[in-house]
Amino acid sequence: MSDYGVVLVPSTSHAIRAERVCHLAGLKVKLIPTPRHLSSNCGTALRFDWAEREAVEEALRANNVDYDGFHRMDW
């Protein structure tokens, strides 16, 4: 099992922007369908390695990307 995190965002455009910001910061992220047990709002979420949680959050904050929350996942 891998230890991943998911960033929930308010819209698909926020997810795309978050992905771009993280890639530019050198972080490995991937857009995924939002796990339904976490939210039914936006259908797209950002997956990342949980060990990089602080770096992902800092990149999003530094670039004023709105997000709804971080969730730890075991897949």
N, C-alpha and C positions, 0 to 999 in steps of 0.2 A: 504494500500500500504506500502511496505517496501522500505527503502532507502539503496540501494546497490551500490557498485562500481564494476567496471570491469577493470582488468589489461589486456591490450593487450600485447602480446609477439610475438617475431619473428618466433617461431616454437613450435611444440608440445613438443619437448624435453625441451624447456625453460619453458613451462607451467607446465610440470611434476616436474621439479626442483623447480619452484616457489611454487608449492603446498607443496612439501616436506619441503622446508625452512620455510614456514609460519606455517605449522603444528608443526615443531620442536620449533618454537618461541611461541607456544601456541595460535596461531590465528586460528579462524574458517574460512576456505575458501573452495571453491568448484570449480572444473573444470566444465566449461559449454561450449557449442558451442558459438563461437564468434558471437555476434549480427551483422548481415550483414550490417546494417546501419553504423556501426563503422569501419569495416575493412573487406576486402576480402582476406587478406594475410593468416595468420594462422587460422585454423578452431577451435582452442581451446583457451579459455580465462579463467582467474581466477576471480571468483566472491567472494566478501567480504562485510562485513558490513561497510558502508561508515564511520561510527564513528571510525573505526579502520584504516582509510586510512594512517595516518602518521606512525603507527606501521608496516603496511604492506610494505610501501615504505622503511622504515628503515631496515626491515629484508631483503628485496631484495637487497638493496644497500650494506649492511654489508656482504652479501654472493656473491656479484658480479653476480647477476642474471640480465641478460639483459631484458629490457621491453620497449615497444613502447609508453606507456602512460596509464594514469588513466582516467576513465570516470565515472561520476555519473549517476546512472540509477534509475528510479522510476518504480517499478514493482508492 
